[in-house]
Each structure stands twice: as C-alpha cells, then as structure tokens.
C-alpha cells in the first residue's frame, strides 16, 4: 500500500481532528481514514504509552493518518487544536466527561470557532448518569448492557475479546453517528455533540437477542439457546487433528444437509429442536466430527450449504482461499493485517500509511492543515507542539 498523502475512498474531503486515546476512539478514526478522510491525530508530546504497553508498528489502529504532538496543558497547544478545529468537520474526543471542558477544548469552545463542527465523544458508561465519570473497560460495559451475561458456557460469562463494547458498541456506533451528524449538518448548517456510550451501543447490538428473550425463545440460562452454543447444530467441534470447525445448520434444509454430510441421515436421532435431547445429539455429532481432520471436513462440507467454515487461527486466516480472493488481508510495512472494509465499487478505500509514532508528523501535518512555517517554529520553541524524547 502506498504511503502517499493523496487520499482515496468515499470520504475524501472529510476533515477530522482526533484527540488520541485507546481502543474505540482510534479505531473509529482509522475506519474514517481508511476510507479517505483526512484525519490528523493529536498525541501527547511525550509518549507515556497511554497507560498500556505499545509497539508502534503493531498499533494497527493508528494507521492511515499522521500524528502531531501537542501539549494540551499549554495555552498555545490548546490554541493549536482550536485552529485545526476551525477547518475540520469532526472532532473525535475519547476522554472522561468534563476533561476537555477543563482544557478549554469542550464543545462550546470548539463550536465557537466552528458552528458546523460534529463533536464526537467516545464514552464508556456515557456522558450522563451515575456512572458517567467512573473508569471502565469493555467487560464492564458489556456487563451492564446484558450482553456479557449471554456469552459463554453455563458455568460463567466469558468476554468476547473486547469486540462487543469497545469496537462493535463503541467505535462502529461512533463512526455511524459521525456520518449521520455530518449528513444533518450539511442541511442545517449546525453541528452537534455525539455521546457514543459503549454501554448504549452494546445494548443496541443486543436488540435481536432481547427480542428473542421477550418472546420466550431465548433463556437467561447460558448454553441452552440456539445461538449461544447450546444447540448442537450451531457450535464449534474438534476434529481429529485438534483443530476445529464451525457448524451453523439452523434451518431445516441446512440441517438435513448436515446430517447427510455427517453420514447420519439414516440414523435414528433426536428431533433437531428437542432441547431436552441436545446433549445426546451433540455427543453424536462430536463423535463423528472427531473422526476426521479439519481439512477432510473442508473437503466434504466446504462448498456446500451446510453453513460450515473451518475455524482459522489469526496466524492462518489470511491464507484461506476465500480471504485471498476477497483481498481481506494486506501486508503493510511487513505486518499482515485486515484490509479496509467495506468494499466500494467506484471509490475503494485503502491503507494510506503504516501506523504513526506519536508526533512524528507534527511539522508536515500542521502545515498541511494551514499553519505557517513561522507559526510552527514558534510553537515548537514554546514547547506547545513537538515530540519530547526521554
């Protein structure tokens, strides 16, 4: 992928200021940048690791955009961000409620400079409510939304990595909210504040499950339902080589095909939807599937309508023929990583640059956003911008 400053994608022309954080904020900014938005990330002058271990070349969510180092506790640093805001469409803010207001970079401060600005706040428990200022992580937001309770074996809930709260309920809702607010601002001429709480988003993601629960079809008891590993026809199974395959044969026609592929079509088995006998049916499926390797099952089921796929590790997913054909993974700066998504027929996105180190583009990015060389020199001399090593 090219490191050219020339952007490509459906969001070319959209200008975004990102105040650096961890997790969903950077991921939302990456989504916009991969699709062509001109995003500038505002990092701290000295890199404290933001509280977590960090290897720049593997911080993939910082790809596709430059980084400037700005001291937000320095008045000239605050003024620098406000100058960027003047020409921006969006500001992404990842801090706890009240932090940017104390810095002089709250919604009122920024919208005084740019009334059309979309001020996008990435929050955990949300910007209001009794837990608004409490620290948390994905597992806590999922817990409060009801999502965590529904995931895992009968013995206890298990985090689904940090996909449901941070990225599904957080970053994706933030990105969607940004585009909705941009659309509205084009007509009204006015910006607004987005409060994308990860609890809110995680709860929203659960809408289909809450619907099933309301109908009495989805129990609060884990591993007793069709989609939570309770059903033997919607689960993962170990193969002879210790690898796994996924089965998702819910519909009757797909289930009938599953039995055929397993060689069980003529066997006297429990009814598919007899939940009381699911353990018996699961044991039989497991016994049969354990008799062949994962690749042997791929040969038998791989291109059928069983609703089947081999379970690929992160080390091998990029080698699967379908992912190769779809170009779902690319290599940038020697690192194999997921490609931009979704795909567009006329204006495809791309990874515009490898991950940035905090502040490595301070001069070039500020100049590209309209600051003069003299202003940048003065800001560096005052300590308001620029990297501070050591």
C-alpha positions as CSV (number, residue, x, y, z in Angstrom):
1,X,0.0,0.0,0.0
2,X,1.2,3.5,-0.8
3,X,2.2,6.0,1.8
4,X,1.3,8.8,-0.5
5,X,-0.6,11.8,1.0
6,X,-3.1,11.5,-1.8
7,X,-6.3,10.1,-0.3
8,X,-8.7,7.7,-1.9
9,X,-12.0,6.4,-0.8
10,X,-15.6,7.6,-0.4
11,X,-14.8,10.0,2.4
12,X,-12.2,12.1,0.6
13,X,-12.7,15.7,1.6
14,X,-13.9,14.9,5.2
15,X,-11.6,16.5,7.7
16,X,-11.3,15.1,11.2
17,X,-9.3,16.1,14.3
18,X,-8.7,13.1,16.6
19,X,-7.7,13.6,20.2
20,X,-5.6,10.4,20.8
21,X,-6.9,7.8,23.2
22,X,-7.0,4.0,23.3
23,X,-9.4,1.4,21.9
24,X,-12.6,2.5,20.2
25,X,-11.7,6.2,19.5
26,X,-8.6,5.4,17.4
27,X,-10.4,2.5,15.7
28,X,-13.3,4.8,14.6
29,X,-10.7,7.3,13.3
30,X,-9.0,4.5,11.4
31,X,-12.2,3.5,9.8
32,X,-12.7,7.0,8.5
33,X,-9.1,7.4,7.5
34,X,-9.0,4.1,5.6
35,X,-12.0,5.3,3.6
36,X,-10.3,8.5,2.6
37,X,-11.0,11.1,5.4
38,X,-8.2,13.5,6.2
39,X,-7.6,12.7,9.8
40,X,-5.0,14.2,12.0
41,X,-4.3,12.6,15.3
42,X,-3.3,14.8,18.2
43,X,-0.9,12.9,20.5
44,X,0.8,13.9,23.7
45,X,4.3,15.5,23.3
46,X,6.0,12.7,25.3
47,X,4.6,9.2,24.7
48,X,3.6,7.7,28.1
49,X,2.1,4.7,26.4
50,X,-1.4,6.0,27.3
51,X,-1.3,3.5,30.2
52,X,-0.8,0.4,28.1
53,X,2.2,-1.4,26.5
54,X,2.6,-0.1,23.0
55,X,4.6,-1.2,19.9
56,X,4.1,1.4,17.3
57,X,4.5,-0.9,14.3
58,X,1.8,-3.2,15.7
59,X,-0.6,-0.4,16.8
60,X,-2.6,-1.0,13.6
61,X,-5.5,1.2,14.6
62,X,-3.1,4.2,14.2
63,X,-2.6,3.6,10.5
64,X,-3.7,5.8,7.6
65,X,-3.2,9.1,9.3
66,X,-0.4,11.4,10.6
67,X,0.2,12.3,14.2
68,X,1.1,15.6,15.7
69,X,2.4,16.1,19.2
70,X,0.5,18.8,21.1
71,X,0.7,19.8,24.8
72,X,-3.0,20.2,25.7
73,X,-1.9,21.8,29.0
74,X,-0.1,24.6,27.2
75,X,-2.3,27.5,26.2
76,X,-0.6,27.6,22.8
77,X,-1.2,23.9,22.4
78,X,-4.9,24.4,23.1
79,X,-5.0,27.2,20.6
80,X,-3.3,25.0,18.0
81,X,-6.1,22.4,18.3
82,X,-8.7,25.1,18.1
83,X,-7.1,26.3,14.8
84,X,-7.3,22.8,13.5
85,X,-10.9,22.7,14.5
86,X,-11.7,25.8,12.5
87,X,-11.3,23.9,9.3
88,X,-12.5,20.5,10.5
89,X,-15.8,18.7,10.0
90,X,-15.4,16.4,13.0
91,X,-13.5,16.3,16.3
92,X,-13.2,12.8,18.0
93,X,-12.8,13.1,21.8
94,X,-12.0,10.0,23.9
95,X,-11.7,11.4,27.5
96,X,-13.9,11.1,30.5
97,X,-16.7,13.6,30.8
98,X,-15.5,17.1,31.7
99,X,-11.8,16.7,30.8
100,X,-11.9,18.7,27.5
101,X,-14.0,21.4,29.1
102,X,-11.3,21.9,31.7
103,X,-8.7,22.1,29.0
104,X,-10.6,24.7,27.0
105,X,-11.5,22.2,24.2
106,X,-15.1,21.4,25.2
107,X,-18.0,21.5,22.7
108,X,-18.7,25.2,23.5
109,X,-15.1,26.2,22.9
110,X,-14.8,24.3,19.7
111,X,-18.2,25.2,18.2
112,X,-17.5,28.9,19.0
113,X,-14.7,28.5,16.3
114,X,-16.7,26.3,14.0
115,X,-20.5,26.1,14.4
116,X,-20.8,23.2,11.9
117,X,-18.4,21.0,13.9
118,X,-19.5,17.5,14.8
119,X,-18.1,16.9,18.3
120,X,-17.9,13.1,18.6
121,X,-17.5,11.9,22.2
122,X,-16.4,8.3,22.7
123,X,-17.6,7.4,26.2
124,X,-17.8,4.3,28.3
125,X,-20.8,4.5,30.6
126,X,-22.0,7.5,28.6
127,X,-21.7,11.2,29.2
128,X,-24.5,11.3,31.8
129,X,-25.8,9.1,34.5
130,X,-24.4,8.0,37.9
131,X,-21.5,6.1,36.3
132,X,-20.6,8.7,33.7
133,X,-17.2,9.6,35.3
134,X,-16.3,6.1,36.5
135,X,-13.5,4.2,34.8
136,X,-14.3,1.0,33.0
137,X,-13.4,-1.3,30.1
138,X,-15.2,-3.4,27.6
139,X,-16.1,-6.2,30.0
140,X,-17.8,-3.7,32.3
141,X,-19.9,-2.0,29.5
142,X,-20.9,-5.4,28.2
143,X,-21.8,-6.5,31.8
144,X,-24.2,-3.5,32.2
145,X,-25.9,-4.0,28.9
146,X,-26.9,-7.6,29.4
147,X,-24.5,-8.8,26.6
148,X,-21.9,-10.3,28.8
149,X,-24.4,-12.4,30.7
150,X,-25.5,-14.1,27.5
151,X,-22.0,-15.1,26.3
152,X,-20.1,-18.1,27.5
153,X,-20.6,-21.6,28.9
154,X,-23.2,-22.4,31.6
155,X,-20.6,-22.0,34.3
156,X,-19.8,-18.3,33.9
157,X,-19.9,-15.4,31.4
158,X,-16.9,-15.1,29.1
159,X,-15.7,-11.8,27.4
160,X,-16.0,-11.9,23.6
161,X,-12.5,-10.3,23.4
162,X,-13.3,-6.6,23.5
163,X,-15.3,-6.7,20.3
164,X,-18.8,-6.1,21.7
165,X,-18.3,-3.0,23.9
166,X,-15.2,-1.3,22.6
167,X,-15.5,-1.9,18.8
168,X,-19.0,-3.0,18.0
169,X,-20.9,-1.0,20.5
170,X,-18.3,1.8,20.7
171,X,-16.2,2.6,17.5
172,X,-18.8,1.5,15.0
173,X,-21.6,3.4,16.6
174,X,-19.3,6.4,16.9
175,X,-18.4,6.2,13.2
176,X,-22.1,5.7,12.2
177,X,-23.1,8.7,14.4
178,X,-20.5,10.9,12.8
179,X,-21.7,10.2,9.3
180,X,-25.3,10.8,10.4
181,X,-24.4,14.1,12.1
182,X,-22.4,15.2,9.0
183,X,-25.4,14.5,6.8
184,X,-27.7,16.5,9.1
185,X,-25.1,19.4,9.3
186,X,-25.0,19.7,5.6
187,X,-28.7,20.6,5.6
188,X,-29.0,22.6,8.9
189,X,-25.6,24.3,8.9
190,X,-25.2,23.4,12.5
191,X,-23.0,20.9,14.3
192,X,-23.9,18.9,17.4
193,X,-22.4,16.7,20.1
194,X,-22.5,12.9,19.8
195,X,-22.4,10.9,23.0
196,X,-21.4,7.4,21.9
197,X,-21.6,5.4,25.1
198,X,-20.2,1.9,24.9
199,X,-22.9,0.6,27.2
200,X,-25.5,2.2,24.9
201,X,-24.0,0.6,21.8
202,X,-23.6,-2.8,23.4
203,X,-27.2,-2.8,24.5
204,X,-28.3,-1.7,21.0
205,X,-26.3,-4.6,19.5
206,X,-28.4,-7.0,21.6
207,X,-31.7,-5.9,20.1
208,X,-32.3,-9.2,18.2
209,X,-31.5,-11.2,21.3
210,X,-33.7,-9.1,23.6
211,X,-36.5,-9.7,21.0
212,X,-36.0,-13.4,21.3
213,X,-35.9,-13.1,25.0
214,X,-39.1,-11.2,25.1
215,X,-40.8,-13.9,23.0
216,X,-39.7,-16.6,25.5
217,X,-37.4,-18.2,22.9
218,X,-34.1,-17.1,24.4
219,X,-33.4,-18.1,28.0
220,X,-31.2,-16.2,30.5
221,X,-29.5,-19.6,31.2
222,X,-26.4,-19.7,29.1
223,X,-25.7,-22.6,26.7
224,X,-29.3,-23.5,26.4
225,X,-30.2,-21.4,23.3
226,X,-29.6,-21.8,19.6
227,X,-27.1,-19.0,19.3
228,X,-25.1,-19.4,22.5
229,X,-23.5,-22.8,22.0
230,X,-26.5,-24.6,23.5
231,X,-27.6,-26.1,20.1
232,X,-25.5,-29.0,18.7
233,X,-26.2,-27.7,15.2
234,X,-24.8,-24.2,16.0
235,X,-21.4,-24.7,17.6
236,X,-17.7,-25.5,17.3
237,X,-16.4,-29.0,17.1
238,X,-13.0,-30.5,17.5
239,X,-11.5,-32.6,14.7
240,X,-9.1,-35.5,14.6
241,X,-6.1,-33.1,14.3
242,X,-7.1,-31.0,17.3
243,X,-8.3,-28.2,15.0
244,X,-11.9,-27.0,15.0
245,X,-14.8,-26.4,12.6
246,X,-17.9,-24.3,12.9
247,X,-21.4,-25.6,12.2
248,X,-24.4,-23.3,11.8
249,X,-27.1,-25.5,10.3
250,X,-30.2,-23.9,11.9
251,X,-32.7,-24.1,9.0
252,X,-34.3,-27.5,8.3
253,X,-32.9,-27.8,4.8
254,X,-29.4,-26.9,6.0
255,X,-29.7,-29.3,9.0
256,X,-30.8,-32.1,6.6
257,X,-27.7,-31.5,4.5
258,X,-25.6,-31.5,7.7
259,X,-26.9,-35.0,8.6
260,X,-26.1,-36.2,5.0
261,X,-22.6,-34.8,5.1
262,X,-22.0,-36.4,8.5
263,X,-23.4,-39.7,7.2
264,X,-26.2,-39.7,9.8
265,X,-29.2,-39.1,7.5
266,X,-30.5,-42.7,8.1
267,X,-29.7,-42.8,11.8
268,X,-32.4,-42.7,14.5
269,X,-31.5,-39.3,16.0
270,X,-33.4,-37.0,18.4
271,X,-35.5,-34.3,16.8
272,X,-33.5,-31.2,15.9
273,X,-35.5,-28.9,18.2
274,X,-35.9,-31.2,21.1
275,X,-33.8,-29.2,23.6
276,X,-34.0,-31.9,26.2
277,X,-32.0,-34.2,24.0
278,X,-29.5,-31.7,22.6
279,X,-26.7,-33.2,24.8
280,X,-27.3,-36.6,23.2
281,X,-27.3,-35.1,19.7
282,X,-24.2,-33.1,20.4
283,X,-22.3,-36.1,21.6
284,X,-23.1,-38.0,18.4
285,X,-22.0,-35.0,16.2
286,X,-18.8,-34.6,18.2
287,X,-18.0,-38.3,17.9
288,X,-18.4,-38.2,14.1
289,X,-16.6,-34.9,13.5
290,X,-13.7,-36.1,15.7
291,X,-13.1,-38.9,13.3
292,X,-11.7,-36.7,10.5
293,X,-9.3,-33.8,10.3
294,X,-10.3,-30.2,9.7
295,X,-9.1,-30.4,6.1
296,X,-11.0,-33.5,5.5
297,X,-14.2,-31.8,6.7
298,X,-13.4,-28.8,4.5
299,X,-13.3,-31.2,1.5
300,X,-16.6,-32.7,2.5
301,X,-18.5,-29.5,3.5
302,X,-16.5,-26.5,2.5
303,X,-18.5,-25.5,-0.6
304,X,-21.9,-26.8,0.5
305,X,-24.9,-25.1,2.1
306,X,-24.4,-26.8,5.5
307,X,-23.4,-23.4,6.9
308,X,-19.9,-24.6,7.7
309,X,-16.5,-23.0,7.9
310,X,-13.1,-24.1,9.3
311,X,-12.1,-22.2,12.4
312,X,-9.0,-20.4,11.3
313,X,-6.4,-19.0,13.8
314,X,-5.2,-15.4,13.5
315,X,-1.9,-16.9,12.1
316,X,-3.6,-18.6,9.3
317,X,-6.8,-16.7,8.4
318,X,-5.1,-14.6,5.8
319,X,-4.1,-17.9,3.9
320,X,-7.7,-19.1,3.4
321,X,-8.5,-19.0,-0.4
322,X,-11.7,-17.0,0.2
323,X,-9.8,-14.3,2.2
324,X,-7.2,-14.3,-0.5
325,X,-9.8,-13.9,-3.3
326,X,-11.5,-11.1,-1.4
327,X,-8.2,-9.4,-0.5
328,X,-9.4,-9.3,3.1
329,X,-5.9,-9.1,4.4
330,X,-3.0,-7.0,3.2
331,X,0.7,-6.5,4.2
332,X,1.8,-3.0,5.2
333,X,5.4,-2.4,6.4
334,X,5.9,-6.1,6.9
335,X,2.8,-6.6,9.0
336,X,-0.2,-8.7,7.8
337,X,-3.4,-7.1,8.8
338,X,-7.1,-6.8,7.9
339,X,-7.8,-4.6,4.9
340,X,-10.2,-1.7,4.9
341,X,-13.9,-2.6,5.0
342,X,-16.5,-2.4,3.5
343,X,-15.6,-2.6,-0.2
344,X,-16.8,0.1,-2.7
345,X,-17.2,-0.4,-6.4
346,X,-16.0,3.1,-7.5
347,X,-14.2,4.7,-4.6
348,X,-12.3,1.9,-2.7
349,X,-10.6,2.8,0.5
350,X,-7.0,1.8,1.2
351,X,-4.5,1.8,4.0
352,X,-2.8,5.2,3.3
353,X,0.2,4.8,5.6
354,X,1.7,2.5,8.2
355,X,0.9,3.2,11.9
356,X,2.3,6.5,13.1
357,X,4.5,7.2,16.1
358,X,3.1,9.9,18.3
359,X,4.2,13.3,16.9
360,X,6.3,12.1,14.0
361,X,4.4,14.2,11.5
362,X,4.0,17.3,13.7
363,X,5.5,19.8,11.2
364,X,4.2,18.4,8.0
365,X,0.7,17.8,9.2
366,X,0.3,21.2,10.8
367,X,1.5,22.8,7.6
368,X,-0.9,20.7,5.6
369,X,-3.8,21.9,7.8
370,X,-2.9,25.5,7.2
371,X,-0.4,26.6,9.9
372,X,2.5,28.7,8.6
373,X,6.1,27.6,9.0
374,X,6.8,30.6,11.2
375,X,3.9,29.7,13.5
376,X,5.1,26.0,13.7
377,X,8.6,27.1,14.6
378,X,7.3,29.4,17.3
379,X,5.0,26.7,18.7
380,X,7.9,24.2,18.9
381,X,10.1,26.8,20.6
382,X,7.5,27.4,23.2
383,X,7.0,23.6,23.8
384,X,3.4,23.7,22.8
385,X,4.0,21.2,20.0
386,X,6.6,18.6,19.0
387,X,7.9,15.4,20.5
388,X,9.7,15.4,23.8
389,X,12.1,12.5,24.0
390,X,13.1,10.7,27.1
